[in-house]
């Protein structure tokens, strides 16, 4: 989803990234018809939104790394275990 900013922490602080917007984006995109799971990875800097996103969307939220350079390692270690 387009959060209109470069940094996640700015998006969260400026309310460009909220649990409601994530849930609405999931519904609008109809992504549930394109995947076999209901798992969503959110940036580590948005970790405090995880519970509310789960409540509003019905998806299981995994909190990803704080830095995007750690995404490959995160996917190797965490995503494989979730399958």
PyMOL Python script that loads the backbone (N, CA, C, O; Angstrom):
from pymol import cmd

cmd.read_pdbstr("""\
ATOM      1  N   UNK A   1       0.833  -1.177   0.000  1.00  0.00           N
ATOM      2  CA  UNK A   1       0.000   0.000   0.000  1.00  0.00           C
ATOM      3  C   UNK A   1       0.875   1.237   0.000  1.00  0.00           C
ATOM      4  O   UNK A   1       1.983   1.226   0.538  1.00  0.00           O
ATOM      5  N   UNK A   2       0.392   2.271  -0.586  1.00  0.00           N
ATOM      6  CA  UNK A   2       1.136   3.524  -0.663  1.00  0.00           C
ATOM      7  C   UNK A   2       0.945   4.288   0.641  1.00  0.00           C
ATOM      8  O   UNK A   2      -0.168   4.682   0.989  1.00  0.00           O
ATOM      9  N   UNK A   3       2.048   4.489   1.354  1.00  0.00           N
ATOM     10  CA  UNK A   3       1.960   5.213   2.627  1.00  0.00           C
ATOM     11  C   UNK A   3       2.396   6.672   2.496  1.00  0.00           C
ATOM     12  O   UNK A   3       2.440   7.403   3.486  1.00  0.00           O
ATOM     13  N   UNK A   4       2.713   7.086   1.282  1.00  0.00           N
ATOM     14  CA  UNK A   4       3.004   8.485   0.954  1.00  0.00           C
ATOM     15  C   UNK A   4       4.238   9.064   1.624  1.00  0.00           C
ATOM     16  O   UNK A   4       4.435  10.279   1.605  1.00  0.00           O
ATOM     17  N   UNK A   5       5.063   8.227   2.209  1.00  0.00           N
ATOM     18  CA  UNK A   5       6.300   8.695   2.830  1.00  0.00           C
ATOM     19  C   UNK A   5       7.396   7.674   2.555  1.00  0.00           C
ATOM     20  O   UNK A   5       7.126   6.572   2.079  1.00  0.00           O
ATOM     21  N   UNK A   6       8.615   8.043   2.855  1.00  0.00           N
ATOM     22  CA  UNK A   6       9.741   7.150   2.620  1.00  0.00           C
ATOM     23  C   UNK A   6       9.982   6.227   3.810  1.00  0.00           C
ATOM     24  O   UNK A   6      10.270   5.046   3.617  1.00  0.00           O
ATOM     25  N   UNK A   7       9.873   6.727   5.008  1.00  0.00           N
ATOM     26  CA  UNK A   7      10.231   5.957   6.196  1.00  0.00           C
ATOM     27  C   UNK A   7       8.997   5.427   6.922  1.00  0.00           C
ATOM     28  O   UNK A   7       8.008   6.139   7.095  1.00  0.00           O
ATOM     29  N   UNK A   8       9.072   4.172   7.341  1.00  0.00           N
ATOM     30  CA  UNK A   8       7.968   3.534   8.058  1.00  0.00           C
ATOM     31  C   UNK A   8       7.668   4.257   9.362  1.00  0.00           C
ATOM     32  O   UNK A   8       6.504   4.498   9.683  1.00  0.00           O
ATOM     33  N   UNK A   9       8.709   4.607  10.118  1.00  0.00           N
ATOM     34  CA  UNK A   9       8.454   5.279  11.393  1.00  0.00           C
ATOM     35  C   UNK A   9       7.720   6.604  11.190  1.00  0.00           C
ATOM     36  O   UNK A   9       6.887   6.981  12.015  1.00  0.00           O
ATOM     37  N   UNK A  10       8.020   7.315  10.097  1.00  0.00           N
ATOM     38  CA  UNK A  10       7.296   8.552   9.783  1.00  0.00           C
ATOM     39  C   UNK A  10       5.851   8.253   9.416  1.00  0.00           C
ATOM     40  O   UNK A  10       4.944   8.997   9.789  1.00  0.00           O
ATOM     41  N   UNK A  11       5.635   7.163   8.683  1.00  0.00           N
ATOM     42  CA  UNK A  11       4.279   6.785   8.282  1.00  0.00           C
ATOM     43  C   UNK A  11       3.428   6.437   9.494  1.00  0.00           C
ATOM     44  O   UNK A  11       2.262   6.825   9.568  1.00  0.00           O
ATOM     45  N   UNK A  12       4.000   5.714  10.437  1.00  0.00           N
ATOM     46  CA  UNK A  12       3.265   5.350  11.647  1.00  0.00           C
ATOM     47  C   UNK A  12       2.984   6.602  12.475  1.00  0.00           C
ATOM     48  O   UNK A  12       1.857   6.811  12.925  1.00  0.00           O
ATOM     49  N   UNK A  13       3.996   7.423  12.673  1.00  0.00           N
ATOM     50  CA  UNK A  13       3.831   8.635  13.478  1.00  0.00           C
ATOM     51  C   UNK A  13       2.825   9.602  12.845  1.00  0.00           C
ATOM     52  O   UNK A  13       2.060  10.259  13.551  1.00  0.00           O
ATOM     53  N   UNK A  14       2.833   9.684  11.512  1.00  0.00           N
ATOM     54  CA  UNK A  14       1.945  10.598  10.806  1.00  0.00           C
ATOM     55  C   UNK A  14       0.597   9.994  10.469  1.00  0.00           C
ATOM     56  O   UNK A  14      -0.195  10.610   9.756  1.00  0.00           O
ATOM     57  N   UNK A  15       0.322   8.789  10.975  1.00  0.00           N
ATOM     58  CA  UNK A  15      -0.936   8.077  10.755  1.00  0.00           C
ATOM     59  C   UNK A  15      -1.224   7.797   9.282  1.00  0.00           C
ATOM     60  O   UNK A  15      -2.381   7.687   8.874  1.00  0.00           O
ATOM     61  N   UNK A  16      -0.155   7.683   8.491  1.00  0.00           N
ATOM     62  CA  UNK A  16      -0.294   7.244   7.096  1.00  0.00           C
ATOM     63  C   UNK A  16      -0.371   5.723   7.054  1.00  0.00           C
ATOM     64  O   UNK A  16      -0.914   5.148   6.111  1.00  0.00           O
ATOM     65  N   UNK A  17       0.174   5.077   8.078  1.00  0.00           N
ATOM     66  CA  UNK A  17       0.128   3.626   8.218  1.00  0.00           C
ATOM     67  C   UNK A  17      -0.578   3.317   9.530  1.00  0.00           C
ATOM     68  O   UNK A  17      -0.032   3.530  10.613  1.00  0.00           O
ATOM     69  N   UNK A  18      -1.793   2.815   9.414  1.00  0.00           N
ATOM     70  CA  UNK A  18      -2.591   2.453  10.588  1.00  0.00           C
ATOM     71  C   UNK A  18      -3.136   1.042  10.379  1.00  0.00           C
ATOM     72  O   UNK A  18      -3.135   0.526   9.261  1.00  0.00           O
ATOM     73  N   UNK A  19      -3.591   0.439  11.443  1.00  0.00           N
ATOM     74  CA  UNK A  19      -4.178  -0.896  11.349  1.00  0.00           C
ATOM     75  C   UNK A  19      -5.407  -0.873  10.439  1.00  0.00           C
ATOM     76  O   UNK A  19      -5.607  -1.785   9.637  1.00  0.00           O
ATOM     77  N   UNK A  20      -6.204   0.141  10.563  1.00  0.00           N
ATOM     78  CA  UNK A  20      -7.412   0.256   9.738  1.00  0.00           C
ATOM     79  C   UNK A  20      -7.056   0.359   8.255  1.00  0.00           C
ATOM     80  O   UNK A  20      -7.699  -0.275   7.418  1.00  0.00           O
ATOM     81  N   UNK A  21      -6.037   1.154   7.926  1.00  0.00           N
ATOM     82  CA  UNK A  21      -5.639   1.295   6.530  1.00  0.00           C
ATOM     83  C   UNK A  21      -5.070  -0.011   5.974  1.00  0.00           C
ATOM     84  O   UNK A  21      -5.290  -0.343   4.809  1.00  0.00           O
ATOM     85  N   UNK A  22      -4.342  -0.746   6.807  1.00  0.00           N
ATOM     86  CA  UNK A  22      -3.813  -2.036   6.361  1.00  0.00           C
ATOM     87  C   UNK A  22      -4.958  -3.008   6.113  1.00  0.00           C
ATOM     88  O   UNK A  22      -4.988  -3.674   5.078  1.00  0.00           O
ATOM     89  N   UNK A  23      -5.896  -3.099   7.046  1.00  0.00           N
ATOM     90  CA  UNK A  23      -7.042  -3.996   6.885  1.00  0.00           C
ATOM     91  C   UNK A  23      -7.859  -3.622   5.652  1.00  0.00           C
ATOM     92  O   UNK A  23      -8.274  -4.497   4.892  1.00  0.00           O
ATOM     93  N   UNK A  24      -8.087  -2.346   5.455  1.00  0.00           N
ATOM     94  CA  UNK A  24      -8.829  -1.889   4.276  1.00  0.00           C
ATOM     95  C   UNK A  24      -8.077  -2.216   2.988  1.00  0.00           C
ATOM     96  O   UNK A  24      -8.682  -2.609   1.990  1.00  0.00           O
ATOM     97  N   UNK A  25      -6.746  -2.050   3.018  1.00  0.00           N
ATOM     98  CA  UNK A  25      -5.938  -2.363   1.842  1.00  0.00           C
ATOM     99  C   UNK A  25      -5.964  -3.840   1.494  1.00  0.00           C
ATOM    100  O   UNK A  25      -6.007  -4.205   0.319  1.00  0.00           O
ATOM    101  N   UNK A  26      -5.938  -4.693   2.513  1.00  0.00           N
ATOM    102  CA  UNK A  26      -6.035  -6.132   2.274  1.00  0.00           C
ATOM    103  C   UNK A  26      -7.371  -6.479   1.621  1.00  0.00           C
ATOM    104  O   UNK A  26      -7.422  -7.254   0.666  1.00  0.00           O
ATOM    105  N   UNK A  27      -8.438  -5.905   2.138  1.00  0.00           N
ATOM    106  CA  UNK A  27      -9.764  -6.179   1.581  1.00  0.00           C
ATOM    107  C   UNK A  27      -9.879  -5.649   0.154  1.00  0.00           C
ATOM    108  O   UNK A  27     -10.364  -6.352  -0.733  1.00  0.00           O
ATOM    109  N   UNK A  28      -9.441  -4.432  -0.068  1.00  0.00           N
ATOM    110  CA  UNK A  28      -9.567  -3.817  -1.386  1.00  0.00           C
ATOM    111  C   UNK A  28      -8.751  -4.549  -2.451  1.00  0.00           C
ATOM    112  O   UNK A  28      -9.169  -4.646  -3.605  1.00  0.00           O
ATOM    113  N   UNK A  29      -7.601  -5.058  -2.060  1.00  0.00           N
ATOM    114  CA  UNK A  29      -6.731  -5.741  -3.026  1.00  0.00           C
ATOM    115  C   UNK A  29      -7.198  -7.155  -3.345  1.00  0.00           C
ATOM    116  O   UNK A  29      -6.797  -7.744  -4.349  1.00  0.00           O
ATOM    117  N   UNK A  30      -8.061  -7.697  -2.466  1.00  0.00           N
ATOM    118  CA  UNK A  30      -8.553  -9.070  -2.600  1.00  0.00           C
ATOM    119  C   UNK A  30      -7.403 -10.073  -2.666  1.00  0.00           C
ATOM    120  O   UNK A  30      -7.482 -11.091  -3.354  1.00  0.00           O
ATOM    121  N   UNK A  31      -6.347  -9.765  -1.945  1.00  0.00           N
ATOM    122  CA  UNK A  31      -5.150 -10.603  -1.948  1.00  0.00           C
ATOM    123  C   UNK A  31      -5.434 -12.007  -1.412  1.00  0.00           C
ATOM    124  O   UNK A  31      -4.716 -12.951  -1.742  1.00  0.00           O
ATOM    125  N   UNK A  32      -6.465 -12.150  -0.594  1.00  0.00           N
ATOM    126  CA  UNK A  32      -6.791 -13.469  -0.054  1.00  0.00           C
ATOM    127  C   UNK A  32      -7.139 -14.470  -1.158  1.00  0.00           C
ATOM    128  O   UNK A  32      -7.059 -15.680  -0.949  1.00  0.00           O
ATOM    129  N   UNK A  33      -7.525 -13.965  -2.327  1.00  0.00           N
ATOM    130  CA  UNK A  33      -7.818 -14.836  -3.468  1.00  0.00           C
ATOM    131  C   UNK A  33      -6.560 -15.226  -4.243  1.00  0.00           C
ATOM    132  O   UNK A  33      -6.618 -16.047  -5.158  1.00  0.00           O
ATOM    133  N   UNK A  34      -5.440 -14.643  -3.877  1.00  0.00           N
ATOM    134  CA  UNK A  34      -4.189 -14.869  -4.612  1.00  0.00           C
ATOM    135  C   UNK A  34      -3.156 -15.656  -3.833  1.00  0.00           C
ATOM    136  O   UNK A  34      -2.133 -16.055  -4.390  1.00  0.00           O
ATOM    137  N   UNK A  35      -3.407 -15.884  -2.553  1.00  0.00           N
ATOM    138  CA  UNK A  35      -2.460 -16.616  -1.708  1.00  0.00           C
ATOM    139  C   UNK A  35      -3.183 -17.754  -0.992  1.00  0.00           C
ATOM    140  O   UNK A  35      -4.409 -17.753  -0.886  1.00  0.00           O
ATOM    141  N   UNK A  36      -2.412 -18.724  -0.502  1.00  0.00           N
ATOM    142  CA  UNK A  36      -2.982 -19.872   0.191  1.00  0.00           C
ATOM    143  C   UNK A  36      -2.893 -19.735   1.706  1.00  0.00           C
ATOM    144  O   UNK A  36      -3.156 -20.696   2.428  1.00  0.00           O
ATOM    145  N   UNK A  37      -2.536 -18.590   2.181  1.00  0.00           N
ATOM    146  CA  UNK A  37      -2.358 -18.363   3.611  1.00  0.00           C
ATOM    147  C   UNK A  37      -2.987 -17.034   3.991  1.00  0.00           C
ATOM    148  O   UNK A  37      -3.426 -16.274   3.127  1.00  0.00           O
ATOM    149  N   UNK A  38      -3.026 -16.765   5.251  1.00  0.00           N
ATOM    150  CA  UNK A  38      -3.500 -15.472   5.765  1.00  0.00           C
ATOM    151  C   UNK A  38      -2.437 -14.928   6.710  1.00  0.00           C
ATOM    152  O   UNK A  38      -2.693 -14.660   7.884  1.00  0.00           O
ATOM    153  N   UNK A  39      -1.234 -14.772   6.158  1.00  0.00           N
ATOM    154  CA  UNK A  39      -0.100 -14.265   6.939  1.00  0.00           C
ATOM    155  C   UNK A  39       0.396 -12.968   6.312  1.00  0.00           C
ATOM    156  O   UNK A  39       0.545 -12.867   5.094  1.00  0.00           O
ATOM    157  N   UNK A  40       0.644 -12.000   7.147  1.00  0.00           N
ATOM    158  CA  UNK A  40       1.097 -10.699   6.698  1.00  0.00           C
ATOM    159  C   UNK A  40       2.350 -10.333   7.470  1.00  0.00           C
ATOM    160  O   UNK A  40       2.372 -10.415   8.698  1.00  0.00           O
ATOM    161  N   UNK A  41       3.376  -9.935   6.769  1.00  0.00           N
ATOM    162  CA  UNK A  41       4.604  -9.468   7.411  1.00  0.00           C
ATOM    163  C   UNK A  41       4.577  -7.944   7.402  1.00  0.00           C
ATOM    164  O   UNK A  41       4.428  -7.316   6.353  1.00  0.00           O
ATOM    165  N   UNK A  42       4.722  -7.366   8.583  1.00  0.00           N
ATOM    166  CA  UNK A  42       4.786  -5.906   8.681  1.00  0.00           C
ATOM    167  C   UNK A  42       6.198  -5.504   9.120  1.00  0.00           C
ATOM    168  O   UNK A  42       6.908  -6.301   9.732  1.00  0.00           O
ATOM    169  N   UNK A  43       6.596  -4.288   8.813  1.00  0.00           N
ATOM    170  CA  UNK A  43       7.923  -3.818   9.224  1.00  0.00           C
ATOM    171  C   UNK A  43       8.061  -3.792  10.745  1.00  0.00           C
ATOM    172  O   UNK A  43       7.105  -3.496  11.462  1.00  0.00           O
ATOM    173  N   UNK A  44       9.243  -4.099  11.217  1.00  0.00           N
ATOM    174  CA  UNK A  44       9.517  -4.097  12.646  1.00  0.00           C
ATOM    175  C   UNK A  44       9.203  -2.778  13.317  1.00  0.00           C
ATOM    176  O   UNK A  44       8.815  -2.747  14.485  1.00  0.00           O
ATOM    177  N   UNK A  45       9.368  -1.688  12.589  1.00  0.00           N
ATOM    178  CA  UNK A  45       9.095  -0.364  13.167  1.00  0.00           C
ATOM    179  C   UNK A  45       7.599  -0.100  13.326  1.00  0.00           C
ATOM    180  O   UNK A  45       7.205   0.909  13.911  1.00  0.00           O
ATOM    181  N   UNK A  46       6.774  -0.997  12.811  1.00  0.00           N
ATOM    182  CA  UNK A  46       5.328  -0.873  12.971  1.00  0.00           C
ATOM    183  C   UNK A  46       4.792  -1.985  13.872  1.00  0.00           C
ATOM    184  O   UNK A  46       3.596  -2.277  13.860  1.00  0.00           O
ATOM    185  N   UNK A  47       5.672  -2.596  14.644  1.00  0.00           N
ATOM    186  CA  UNK A  47       5.318  -3.764  15.463  1.00  0.00           C
ATOM    187  C   UNK A  47       4.127  -3.521  16.377  1.00  0.00           C
ATOM    188  O   UNK A  47       3.314  -4.423  16.581  1.00  0.00           O
ATOM    189  N   UNK A  48       4.012  -2.336  16.923  1.00  0.00           N
ATOM    190  CA  UNK A  48       2.920  -2.082  17.874  1.00  0.00           C
ATOM    191  C   UNK A  48       1.537  -2.115  17.219  1.00  0.00           C
ATOM    192  O   UNK A  48       0.524  -2.121  17.918  1.00  0.00           O
ATOM    193  N   UNK A  49       1.487  -2.137  15.891  1.00  0.00           N
ATOM    194  CA  UNK A  49       0.210  -2.221  15.181  1.00  0.00           C
ATOM    195  C   UNK A  49      -0.245  -3.663  14.961  1.00  0.00           C
ATOM    196  O   UNK A  49      -1.372  -3.895  14.525  1.00  0.00           O
ATOM    197  N   UNK A  50       0.618  -4.627  15.256  1.00  0.00           N
ATOM    198  CA  UNK A  50       0.352  -6.019  14.884  1.00  0.00           C
ATOM    199  C   UNK A  50      -0.959  -6.567  15.446  1.00  0.00           C
ATOM    200  O   UNK A  50      -1.739  -7.162  14.703  1.00  0.00           O
ATOM    201  N   UNK A  51      -1.212  -6.383  16.714  1.00  0.00           N
ATOM    202  CA  UNK A  51      -2.433  -6.904  17.323  1.00  0.00           C
ATOM    203  C   UNK A  51      -3.690  -6.296  16.734  1.00  0.00           C
ATOM    204  O   UNK A  51      -4.667  -6.995  16.467  1.00  0.00           O
ATOM    205  N   UNK A  52      -3.656  -5.008  16.539  1.00  0.00           N
ATOM    206  CA  UNK A  52      -4.821  -4.317  15.982  1.00  0.00           C
ATOM    207  C   UNK A  52      -5.051  -4.710  14.526  1.00  0.00           C
ATOM    208  O   UNK A  52      -6.194  -4.836  14.087  1.00  0.00           O
ATOM    209  N   UNK A  53      -3.961  -4.903  13.775  1.00  0.00           N
ATOM    210  CA  UNK A  53      -4.104  -5.364  12.389  1.00  0.00           C
ATOM    211  C   UNK A  53      -4.747  -6.743  12.367  1.00  0.00           C
ATOM    212  O   UNK A  53      -5.633  -7.003  11.552  1.00  0.00           O
ATOM    213  N   UNK A  54      -4.306  -7.631  13.258  1.00  0.00           N
ATOM    214  CA  UNK A  54      -4.905  -8.968  13.321  1.00  0.00           C
ATOM    215  C   UNK A  54      -6.392  -8.889  13.635  1.00  0.00           C
ATOM    216  O   UNK A  54      -7.197  -9.577  13.007  1.00  0.00           O
ATOM    217  N   UNK A  55      -6.760  -8.061  14.596  1.00  0.00           N
ATOM    218  CA  UNK A  55      -8.170  -7.915  14.982  1.00  0.00           C
ATOM    219  C   UNK A  55      -9.017  -7.388  13.831  1.00  0.00           C
ATOM    220  O   UNK A  55     -10.115  -7.887  13.587  1.00  0.00           O
ATOM    221  N   UNK A  56      -8.515  -6.390  13.129  1.00  0.00           N
ATOM    222  CA  UNK A  56      -9.305  -5.741  12.086  1.00  0.00           C
ATOM    223  C   UNK A  56      -9.312  -6.512  10.767  1.00  0.00           C
ATOM    224  O   UNK A  56     -10.267  -6.414   9.996  1.00  0.00           O
ATOM    225  N   UNK A  57      -8.250  -7.282  10.504  1.00  0.00           N
ATOM    226  CA  UNK A  57      -8.145  -7.954   9.208  1.00  0.00           C
ATOM    227  C   UNK A  57      -8.446  -9.444   9.248  1.00  0.00           C
ATOM    228  O   UNK A  57      -8.873 -10.026   8.251  1.00  0.00           O
ATOM    229  N   UNK A  58      -8.221 -10.061  10.408  1.00  0.00           N
ATOM    230  CA  UNK A  58      -8.359 -11.509  10.492  1.00  0.00           C
ATOM    231  C   UNK A  58      -7.134 -12.252   9.992  1.00  0.00           C
ATOM    232  O   UNK A  58      -7.142 -13.481   9.925  1.00  0.00           O
ATOM    233  N   UNK A  59      -6.096 -11.537   9.645  1.00  0.00           N
ATOM    234  CA  UNK A  59      -4.850 -12.139   9.173  1.00  0.00           C
ATOM    235  C   UNK A  59      -3.887 -12.303  10.347  1.00  0.00           C
ATOM    236  O   UNK A  59      -3.930 -11.534  11.308  1.00  0.00           O
ATOM    237  N   UNK A  60      -3.021 -13.309  10.261  1.00  0.00           N
ATOM    238  CA  UNK A  60      -1.963 -13.512  11.256  1.00  0.00           C
ATOM    239  C   UNK A  60      -0.808 -12.593  10.879  1.00  0.00           C
ATOM    240  O   UNK A  60      -0.343 -12.618   9.740  1.00  0.00           O
ATOM    241  N   UNK A  61      -0.351 -11.797  11.809  1.00  0.00           N
ATOM    242  CA  UNK A  61       0.708 -10.821  11.536  1.00  0.00           C
ATOM    243  C   UNK A  61       2.039 -11.308  12.091  1.00  0.00           C
ATOM    244  O   UNK A  61       2.148 -11.678  13.260  1.00  0.00           O
ATOM    245  N   UNK A  62       3.034 -11.300  11.236  1.00  0.00           N
ATOM    246  CA  UNK A  62       4.414 -11.563  11.632  1.00  0.00           C
ATOM    247  C   UNK A  62       5.143 -10.226  11.608  1.00  0.00           C
ATOM    248  O   UNK A  62       5.032  -9.469  10.643  1.00  0.00           O
ATOM    249  N   UNK A  63       5.879  -9.939  12.657  1.00  0.00           N
ATOM    250  CA  UNK A  63       6.646  -8.692  12.701  1.00  0.00           C
ATOM    251  C   UNK A  63       8.004  -8.952  12.080  1.00  0.00           C
ATOM    252  O   UNK A  63       8.776  -9.783  12.557  1.00  0.00           O
ATOM    253  N   UNK A  64       8.279  -8.232  11.017  1.00  0.00           N
ATOM    254  CA  UNK A  64       9.529  -8.386  10.288  1.00  0.00           C
ATOM    255  C   UNK A  64      10.654  -7.600  10.924  1.00  0.00           C
ATOM    256  O   UNK A  64      10.504  -7.040  12.010  1.00  0.00           O
ATOM    257  N   UNK A  65      11.783  -7.564  10.236  1.00  0.00           N
ATOM    258  CA  UNK A  65      12.951  -6.850  10.761  1.00  0.00           C
ATOM    259  C   UNK A  65      12.740  -5.339  10.755  1.00  0.00           C
ATOM    260  O   UNK A  65      11.901  -4.809  10.027  1.00  0.00           O
ATOM    261  N   UNK A  66      13.517  -4.673  11.578  1.00  0.00           N
ATOM    262  CA  UNK A  66      13.445  -3.214  11.632  1.00  0.00           C
ATOM    263  C   UNK A  66      14.112  -2.580  10.417  1.00  0.00           C
ATOM    264  O   UNK A  66      13.750  -1.473  10.018  1.00  0.00           O
ATOM    265  N   UNK A  67      15.077  -3.268   9.832  1.00  0.00           N
ATOM    266  CA  UNK A  67      15.813  -2.736   8.691  1.00  0.00           C
ATOM    267  C   UNK A  67      15.575  -3.613   7.468  1.00  0.00           C
ATOM    268  O   UNK A  67      15.664  -4.838   7.558  1.00  0.00           O
ATOM    269  N   UNK A  68      15.280  -3.010   6.344  1.00  0.00           N
ATOM    270  CA  UNK A  68      14.957  -3.778   5.133  1.00  0.00           C
ATOM    271  C   UNK A  68      16.114  -4.649   4.645  1.00  0.00           C
ATOM    272  O   UNK A  68      15.888  -5.627   3.933  1.00  0.00           O
ATOM    273  N   UNK A  69      17.332  -4.313   5.014  1.00  0.00           N
ATOM    274  CA  UNK A  69      18.468  -5.135   4.587  1.00  0.00           C
ATOM    275  C   UNK A  69      18.440  -6.515   5.244  1.00  0.00           C
ATOM    276  O   UNK A  69      19.133  -7.430   4.798  1.00  0.00           O
ATOM    277  N   UNK A  70      17.643  -6.666   6.303  1.00  0.00           N
ATOM    278  CA  UNK A  70      17.533  -7.955   7.001  1.00  0.00           C
ATOM    279  C   UNK A  70      16.377  -8.823   6.502  1.00  0.00           C
ATOM    280  O   UNK A  70      16.138  -9.898   7.050  1.00  0.00           O
ATOM    281  N   UNK A  71      15.664  -8.377   5.482  1.00  0.00           N
ATOM    282  CA  UNK A  71      14.519  -9.133   4.976  1.00  0.00           C
ATOM    283  C   UNK A  71      14.912 -10.520   4.471  1.00  0.00           C
ATOM    284  O   UNK A  71      14.241 -11.486   4.833  1.00  0.00           O
ATOM    285  N   UNK A  72      15.966 -10.679   3.653  1.00  0.00           N
ATOM    286  CA  UNK A  72      16.311 -12.032   3.187  1.00  0.00           C
ATOM    287  C   UNK A  72      16.559 -13.008   4.345  1.00  0.00           C
ATOM    288  O   UNK A  72      16.073 -14.139   4.320  1.00  0.00           O
ATOM    289  N   UNK A  73      17.302 -12.577   5.340  1.00  0.00           N
ATOM    290  CA  UNK A  73      17.585 -13.433   6.491  1.00  0.00           C
ATOM    291  C   UNK A  73      16.291 -13.757   7.247  1.00  0.00           C
ATOM    292  O   UNK A  73      16.080 -14.896   7.663  1.00  0.00           O
ATOM    293  N   UNK A  74      15.443 -12.768   7.418  1.00  0.00           N
ATOM    294  CA  UNK A  74      14.173 -12.972   8.097  1.00  0.00           C
ATOM    295  C   UNK A  74      13.341 -14.029   7.377  1.00  0.00           C
ATOM    296  O   UNK A  74      12.799 -14.936   8.010  1.00  0.00           O
ATOM    297  N   UNK A  75      13.242 -13.912   6.064  1.00  0.00           N
ATOM    298  CA  UNK A  75      12.442 -14.865   5.297  1.00  0.00           C
ATOM    299  C   UNK A  75      13.010 -16.278   5.396  1.00  0.00           C
ATOM    300  O   UNK A  75      12.256 -17.243   5.518  1.00  0.00           O
ATOM    301  N   UNK A  76      14.314 -16.401   5.344  1.00  0.00           N
ATOM    302  CA  UNK A  76      14.936 -17.726   5.472  1.00  0.00           C
ATOM    303  C   UNK A  76      14.652 -18.340   6.832  1.00  0.00           C
ATOM    304  O   UNK A  76      14.345 -19.528   6.931  1.00  0.00           O
ATOM    305  N   UNK A  77      14.752 -17.543   7.864  1.00  0.00           N
ATOM    306  CA  UNK A  77      14.608 -18.064   9.228  1.00  0.00           C
ATOM    307  C   UNK A  77      13.163 -18.188   9.691  1.00  0.00           C
ATOM    308  O   UNK A  77      12.820 -19.151  10.377  1.00  0.00           O
ATOM    309  N   UNK A  78      12.319 -17.245   9.335  1.00  0.00           N
ATOM    310  CA  UNK A  78      10.970 -17.201   9.896  1.00  0.00           C
ATOM    311  C   UNK A  78       9.882 -17.709   8.947  1.00  0.00           C
ATOM    312  O   UNK A  78       8.968 -18.412   9.380  1.00  0.00           O
ATOM    313  N   UNK A  79       9.968 -17.369   7.685  1.00  0.00           N
ATOM    314  CA  UNK A  79       8.889 -17.748   6.778  1.00  0.00           C
ATOM    315  C   UNK A  79       8.857 -19.254   6.560  1.00  0.00           C
ATOM    316  O   UNK A  79       7.780 -19.850   6.541  1.00  0.00           O
ATOM    317  N   UNK A  80      10.016 -19.875   6.395  1.00  0.00           N
ATOM    318  CA  UNK A  80      10.055 -21.319   6.189  1.00  0.00           C
ATOM    319  C   UNK A  80       9.421 -22.058   7.355  1.00  0.00           C
ATOM    320  O   UNK A  80       8.772 -23.085   7.156  1.00  0.00           O
ATOM    321  N   UNK A  81       9.597 -21.560   8.550  1.00  0.00           N
ATOM    322  CA  UNK A  81       9.039 -22.198   9.734  1.00  0.00           C
ATOM    323  C   UNK A  81       7.524 -22.038   9.793  1.00  0.00           C
ATOM    324  O   UNK A  81       6.849 -22.820  10.462  1.00  0.00           O
ATOM    325  N   UNK A  82       6.985 -21.042   9.107  1.00  0.00           N
ATOM    326  CA  UNK A  82       5.550 -20.749   9.153  1.00  0.00           C
ATOM    327  C   UNK A  82       4.757 -21.564   8.143  1.00  0.00           C
ATOM    328  O   UNK A  82       3.547 -21.718   8.306  1.00  0.00           O
ATOM    329  N   UNK A  83       5.391 -22.086   7.114  1.00  0.00           N
ATOM    330  CA  UNK A  83       4.667 -22.793   6.046  1.00  0.00           C
ATOM    331  C   UNK A  83       3.830 -23.930   6.526  1.00  0.00           C
ATOM    332  O   UNK A  83       3.177 -24.597   5.725  1.00  0.00           O
TER     333      UNK A  83
END
""", "prot")
cmd.dss("prot")
cmd.show_as("cartoon", "prot")
cmd.util.cbc("prot")
cmd.orient("prot")
